């Protein structure tokens, strides 16, 4: 059984055939079968398939994490810029209101 932190492969004999499964750990107590193939004539073939699928899962996950991380970074930057613009606009409104109330006191 090959294992990474989130994914693991399991090979079991089922009658005359072998079954390979890719398990994904959802929580500390829950695992889900992400992929399964039960048509192998030998344990070696099942293990090879499981290893290939495990590599594919981890590489896909790494690519997704990079893409989402870049998008998240962009979103944080845009959010901070938007926040700065709002703060500036609020400050200008307060200054204008103070200026108008100062004019009323003089008149």
Backbone as ProteinMPNN parsed JSONL, in Angstrom:
{"seq_chain_A": "XXXXXXXXXXXXXXXXXXXXXXXXXXXXXXXXXXXXXXXXXXXXXXXXXXXXXXXXXXXXXXXXXXXXXXXXXXXXXXXXXXXXXXXXXXXXXXXXXXXXXXXXXXX", "coords_chain_A": {"N_chain_A": [[0.837, -1.173, 0.0], [0.771, 2.052, -1.026], [1.36, 5.345, 0.204], [0.436, 8.698, 0.713], [0.071, 11.907, 2.238], [-2.623, 12.59, 1.94], [-3.699, 10.844, 0.047], [-3.945, 7.347, -0.657], [-3.022, 4.082, -1.825], [-4.625, 0.964, -2.287], [-4.402, -2.492, -2.622], [-6.193, -5.382, -3.243], [-7.044, -8.854, -3.111], [-9.652, -10.345, -4.858], [-11.455, -12.922, -5.1], [-10.58, -14.569, -8.008], [-9.424, -12.428, -9.203], [-7.706, -9.223, -8.982], [-8.078, -6.222, -7.123], [-7.701, -2.761, -7.267], [-7.543, 0.216, -5.42], [-7.889, 3.746, -4.953], [-7.632, 5.657, -2.207], [-8.932, 8.503, -0.566], [-8.274, 10.682, 2.028], [-10.64, 12.309, 3.786], [-11.453, 13.502, 6.227], [-10.038, 13.282, 9.538], [-11.11, 10.896, 10.351], [-12.591, 9.886, 8.244], [-12.525, 8.245, 5.148], [-12.555, 8.094, 1.58], [-13.261, 6.267, -1.359], [-11.66, 7.166, -4.14], [-11.013, 6.31, -6.687], [-11.336, 3.262, -8.498], [-10.477, 0.017, -9.663], [-11.246, -3.15, -10.739], [-10.386, -5.246, -12.331], [-7.997, -6.798, -12.648], [-5.54, -9.211, -13.461], [-3.291, -9.905, -12.101], [-1.397, -9.232, -9.116], [0.744, -7.507, -9.422], [0.086, -5.99, -11.705], [-2.15, -4.635, -10.756], [-1.011, -3.163, -8.671], [0.763, -1.553, -10.098], [-1.03, -0.014, -11.662], [-2.355, 1.312, -9.588], [-0.255, 2.834, -8.488], [0.344, 4.548, -10.641], [-2.082, 5.966, -10.849], [-2.143, 7.188, -8.351], [0.075, 8.893, -8.524], [-0.887, 10.547, -10.563], [-3.12, 11.721, -9.285], [-1.847, 13.174, -7.191], [-0.172, 14.929, -8.639], [-2.046, 16.384, -10.12], [-3.437, 17.591, -8.03], [-1.412, 19.199, -6.949], [-0.98, 20.997, -9.061], [-3.5, 22.232, -9.146], [-3.49, 23.43, -6.616], [-1.418, 25.312, -6.9], [-2.504, 26.976, -8.912], [-4.865, 27.909, -7.663], [-3.713, 29.158, -5.469], [-2.313, 31.286, -6.637], [-4.481, 32.728, -7.673], [-5.782, 33.338, -5.293], [-3.9, 35.014, -4.092], [-3.956, 37.154, -5.878], [-6.61, 37.981, -5.46], [-6.471, 38.859, -2.783], [-4.748, 41.036, -3.032], [-6.268, 42.731, -4.707], [-8.43, 43.153, -3.001], [-7.25, 44.545, -0.858], [-6.45, 46.877, -2.176], [-8.948, 47.877, -2.939], [-10.022, 48.349, -0.409], [-8.314, 50.367, 0.492], [-8.994, 52.411, -1.302], [-11.654, 52.844, -0.544], [-11.291, 53.74, 2.084], [-9.924, 56.129, 1.64], [-11.891, 57.552, 0.249], [-13.864, 57.754, 2.222], [-12.518, 59.311, 4.115], [-12.217, 61.685, 2.64], [-14.915, 62.388, 2.433], [-15.553, 62.868, 5.113], [-13.867, 65.033, 5.644], [-14.956, 66.921, 3.916], [-17.527, 67.148, 4.997], [-16.875, 68.213, 7.498], [-15.817, 70.621, 6.677], [-18.07, 71.821, 5.532], [-19.74, 72.038, 7.802], [-18.22, 73.8, 9.254], [-18.448, 76.112, 7.692], [-21.143, 76.73, 8.079], [-21.18, 77.48, 10.753], [-19.816, 79.899, 10.66], [-21.537, 81.503, 9.198]], "CA_chain_A": [[0.0, 0.0, 0.0], [1.491, 3.315, -1.098], [0.623, 6.318, 0.987], [0.839, 10.079, 0.858], [-0.668, 12.45, 3.359], [-4.054, 12.617, 1.688], [-4.101, 9.749, -0.827], [-3.254, 6.078, -0.475], [-3.499, 3.05, -2.74], [-4.864, -0.319, -1.644], [-4.561, -3.595, -3.58], [-6.799, -6.528, -2.561], [-7.452, -9.956, -3.967], [-11.09, -10.559, -4.806], [-11.653, -14.143, -5.876], [-9.45, -14.851, -8.894], [-8.905, -11.161, -9.734], [-7.179, -8.255, -8.024], [-8.753, -4.928, -7.153], [-6.885, -1.643, -6.795], [-8.345, 1.379, -5.048], [-7.226, 4.951, -4.492], [-8.406, 6.212, -1.102], [-8.659, 9.897, -0.219], [-8.662, 10.951, 3.411], [-11.439, 13.52, 3.816], [-11.209, 14.015, 7.569], [-9.163, 12.362, 10.259], [-11.805, 9.624, 10.534], [-13.341, 9.497, 7.055], [-11.831, 8.072, 3.875], [-13.45, 7.865, 0.455], [-12.609, 5.642, -2.509], [-11.697, 8.118, -5.244], [-10.948, 5.589, -7.954], [-11.249, 1.834, -8.26], [-10.49, -0.842, -10.836], [-11.268, -4.508, -10.197], [-10.227, -6.19, -13.432], [-6.589, -7.14, -12.834], [-5.267, -10.642, -13.343], [-2.164, -10.113, -11.187], [-1.178, -8.2, -8.098], [1.701, -6.543, -9.971], [-0.643, -5.084, -12.597], [-2.996, -3.793, -9.909], [-0.129, -2.242, -7.959], [1.267, -0.591, -11.085], [-2.134, 0.899, -11.966], [-2.594, 2.139, -8.401], [0.834, 3.796, -8.373], [0.159, 5.551, -11.696], [-3.214, 6.816, -10.485], [-1.741, 7.968, -7.182], [0.922, 9.978, -9.041], [-1.758, 11.47, -11.296], [-3.897, 12.473, -8.296], [-1.011, 14.136, -6.477], [0.288, 15.979, -9.553], [-3.208, 17.219, -10.406], [-3.703, 18.378, -6.834], [-0.361, 20.21, -6.842], [-1.268, 22.015, -10.076], [-4.671, 22.977, -8.686], [-3.091, 24.259, -5.479], [-0.664, 26.449, -7.432], [-3.42, 27.876, -9.615], [-5.737, 28.561, -6.688], [-2.881, 30.03, -4.645], [-2.072, 32.503, -7.415], [-5.747, 33.463, -7.717], [-6.029, 33.842, -3.942], [-2.975, 36.128, -3.909], [-4.508, 38.253, -6.667], [-7.811, 38.453, -4.778], [-6.072, 39.597, -1.585], [-4.208, 42.311, -3.499], [-7.401, 43.551, -5.155], [-9.235, 43.503, -1.838], [-6.56, 45.588, -0.093], [-6.537, 48.105, -2.969], [-10.329, 48.351, -2.814], [-10.162, 48.848, 0.945], [-7.601, 51.644, 0.555], [-9.81, 53.403, -2.019], [-12.816, 53.163, 0.294], [-10.83, 54.534, 3.228], [-9.636, 57.472, 1.118], [-13.175, 58.192, -0.066], [-14.499, 58.067, 3.505], [-11.768, 60.422, 4.683], [-12.59, 62.878, 1.88], [-16.289, 62.741, 2.805], [-15.51, 63.443, 6.459], [-13.257, 66.36, 5.533], [-15.927, 67.798, 3.257], [-18.59, 67.397, 5.971], [-16.327, 69.124, 8.511], [-15.693, 71.919, 6.017], [-19.424, 72.39, 5.404], [-20.229, 72.415, 9.127], [-17.438, 74.979, 9.62], [-19.026, 77.221, 6.956], [-22.427, 77.054, 8.688], [-20.898, 78.156, 12.012], [-19.393, 81.255, 10.349], [-22.625, 82.249, 8.585]], "C_chain_A": [[0.884, 1.24, 0.0], [0.675, 4.379, -0.386], [1.264, 7.691, 0.887], [0.005, 10.628, 2.0], [-2.178, 12.355, 3.155], [-4.545, 11.43, 0.869], [-3.313, 8.487, -0.485], [-3.826, 5.075, -1.472], [-3.584, 1.73, -1.985], [-5.087, -1.356, -2.736], [-5.061, -4.806, -2.803], [-7.122, -7.617, -3.571], [-8.941, -10.202, -3.755], [-11.397, -11.758, -5.697], [-10.412, -14.43, -6.698], [-8.811, -13.581, -9.43], [-8.387, -10.287, -8.592], [-7.889, -6.923, -8.217], [-7.808, -3.882, -6.575], [-7.797, -0.456, -6.53], [-7.433, 2.528, -4.661], [-8.136, 5.554, -3.426], [-7.967, 7.644, -0.865], [-9.136, 10.125, 1.204], [-9.343, 12.313, 3.46], [-11.257, 14.228, 5.149], [-10.311, 13.019, 8.282], [-9.796, 10.985, 10.432], [-12.462, 9.083, 9.275], [-12.422, 9.375, 5.842], [-12.857, 7.715, 2.807], [-12.647, 7.202, -0.657], [-12.772, 6.598, -3.686], [-11.713, 7.421, -6.591], [-10.747, 4.12, -7.648], [-11.255, 1.104, -9.595], [-10.342, -2.269, -10.333], [-11.033, -5.572, -11.258], [-8.775, -6.573, -13.687], [-6.38, -8.629, -12.618], [-4.117, -10.921, -12.39], [-2.037, -8.951, -10.217], [-0.244, -7.12, -8.626], [1.004, -5.523, -10.876], [-1.51, -4.124, -11.788], [-2.156, -2.753, -9.172], [0.403, -1.168, -8.899], [0.196, 0.443, -11.417], [-2.361, 1.854, -10.795], [-1.509, 3.202, -8.245], [0.707, 4.909, -9.415], [-0.966, 6.513, -11.333], [-2.887, 7.709, -9.297], [-0.857, 9.138, -7.604], [0.078, 11.017, -9.768], [-2.571, 12.328, -10.334], [-3.04, 13.543, -7.634], [-0.51, 15.251, -7.395], [-0.858, 16.924, -9.916], [-3.511, 18.132, -9.225], [-2.674, 19.487, -6.671], [-0.598, 21.346, -7.842], [-2.464, 22.868, -9.667], [-4.31, 23.909, -7.541], [-2.309, 25.483, -5.939], [-1.59, 27.464, -8.081], [-4.307, 28.627, -8.63], [-4.963, 29.501, -5.78], [-2.604, 31.346, -5.348], [-3.335, 33.36, -7.472], [-6.057, 34.081, -6.361], [-5.151, 35.062, -3.665], [-3.487, 37.358, -4.65], [-5.739, 38.838, -5.988], [-7.477, 39.277, -3.545], [-5.545, 40.969, -1.968], [-5.335, 43.239, -3.93], [-8.239, 44.019, -3.976], [-8.565, 44.617, -1.026], [-6.574, 46.914, -0.843], [-7.928, 48.721, -2.862], [-10.559, 48.973, -1.437], [-9.485, 50.208, 1.095], [-8.392, 52.74, -0.154], [-11.019, 53.811, -1.19], [-12.424, 54.034, 1.474], [-10.55, 55.966, 2.789], [-10.928, 58.229, 0.841], [-13.9, 58.596, 1.217], [-13.822, 59.268, 4.152], [-12.113, 61.722, 3.969], [-13.994, 63.341, 2.244], [-16.327, 63.394, 4.182], [-14.906, 64.844, 6.441], [-14.229, 67.356, 4.923], [-17.06, 68.147, 4.223], [-18.116, 68.355, 7.05], [-16.202, 70.535, 7.945], [-17.044, 72.591, 5.896], [-19.969, 72.81, 6.764], [-19.463, 73.626, 9.647], [-17.966, 76.217, 8.93], [-20.329, 77.674, 7.578], [-22.222, 77.822, 9.986], [-20.509, 79.618, 11.776], [-20.569, 82.106, 9.884], [-23.7, 82.58, 9.483]], "O_chain_A": [[1.662, 1.449, 0.931], [-0.555, 4.324, -0.373], [2.484, 7.827, 0.968], [-0.703, 9.87, 2.664], [-2.92, 12.072, 4.095], [-5.709, 11.047, 0.99], [-2.154, 8.56, -0.074], [-4.97, 5.202, -1.908], [-2.731, 1.417, -1.154], [-5.865, -1.133, -3.664], [-4.441, -5.218, -1.823], [-7.431, -7.342, -4.73], [-9.424, -10.259, -2.624], [-11.577, -11.614, -6.907], [-9.312, -14.526, -6.153], [-7.753, -13.648, -10.055], [-8.598, -10.572, -7.414], [-8.252, -6.55, -9.333], [-7.194, -4.091, -5.529], [-8.703, -0.162, -7.31], [-6.349, 2.324, -4.114], [-9.277, 5.918, -3.711], [-6.781, 7.964, -0.95], [-10.272, 9.797, 1.545], [-8.714, 13.341, 3.211], [-10.942, 15.417, 5.19], [-9.876, 12.029, 7.693], [-9.083, 10.004, 10.639], [-12.855, 7.917, 9.247], [-11.643, 10.28, 5.545], [-13.892, 7.112, 3.095], [-11.482, 7.54, -0.871], [-13.883, 6.815, -4.171], [-12.355, 7.89, -7.531], [-10.082, 3.76, -6.676], [-11.94, 1.507, -10.535], [-9.414, -2.569, -9.582], [-11.459, -6.712, -11.076], [-8.363, -6.662, -14.844], [-6.963, -9.231, -11.716], [-3.97, -12.047, -11.913], [-2.508, -7.843, -10.473], [-0.419, -5.942, -8.313], [1.303, -4.33, -10.816], [-1.59, -2.937, -12.103], [-2.553, -1.592, -9.065], [0.481, 0.002, -8.525], [0.478, 1.64, -11.451], [-2.537, 3.056, -10.99], [-1.809, 4.347, -7.908], [0.935, 6.079, -9.106], [-0.828, 7.726, -11.489], [-3.313, 8.863, -9.249], [-1.018, 10.25, -7.101], [0.294, 12.219, -9.614], [-2.7, 13.534, -10.542], [-3.461, 14.695, -7.526], [-0.432, 16.404, -6.971], [-0.656, 18.135, -10.008], [-3.807, 19.313, -9.407], [-3.028, 20.603, -6.294], [-0.434, 22.518, -7.504], [-2.441, 24.089, -9.825], [-4.769, 25.05, -7.497], [-2.517, 26.579, -5.419], [-1.479, 28.665, -7.834], [-4.483, 29.839, -8.747], [-5.491, 30.531, -5.361], [-2.653, 32.406, -4.726], [-3.265, 34.581, -7.334], [-6.537, 35.212, -6.284], [-5.611, 36.035, -3.068], [-3.457, 38.468, -4.12], [-5.899, 40.058, -5.942], [-8.129, 40.288, -3.284], [-5.855, 41.96, -1.308], [-5.351, 44.411, -3.553], [-8.705, 45.158, -3.956], [-9.242, 45.533, -0.558], [-6.695, 47.97, -0.221], [-8.069, 49.935, -2.713], [-11.217, 50.006, -1.321], [-10.021, 51.101, 1.751], [-8.457, 53.87, 0.33], [-11.369, 54.99, -1.137], [-13.147, 54.966, 1.827], [-10.904, 56.912, 3.493], [-11.043, 59.412, 1.163], [-14.489, 59.675, 1.279], [-14.5, 60.149, 4.682], [-12.284, 62.754, 4.617], [-14.245, 64.541, 2.353], [-17.054, 64.365, 4.391], [-15.381, 65.737, 7.143], [-14.313, 68.501, 5.365], [-17.507, 69.292, 4.271], [-18.876, 69.225, 7.477], [-16.45, 71.519, 8.642], [-17.164, 73.794, 6.128], [-20.608, 73.857, 6.862], [-20.018, 74.409, 10.417], [-17.941, 77.294, 9.525], [-20.61, 78.872, 7.612], [-23.001, 78.722, 10.298], [-20.832, 80.483, 12.591], [-20.599, 83.309, 10.147], [-24.675, 83.21, 9.074]]}, "name": "protein", "num_of_chains": 1, "seq": "XXXXXXXXXXXXXXXXXXXXXXXXXXXXXXXXXXXXXXXXXXXXXXXXXXXXXXXXXXXXXXXXXXXXXXXXXXXXXXXXXXXXXXXXXXXXXXXXXXXXXXXXXXX"}
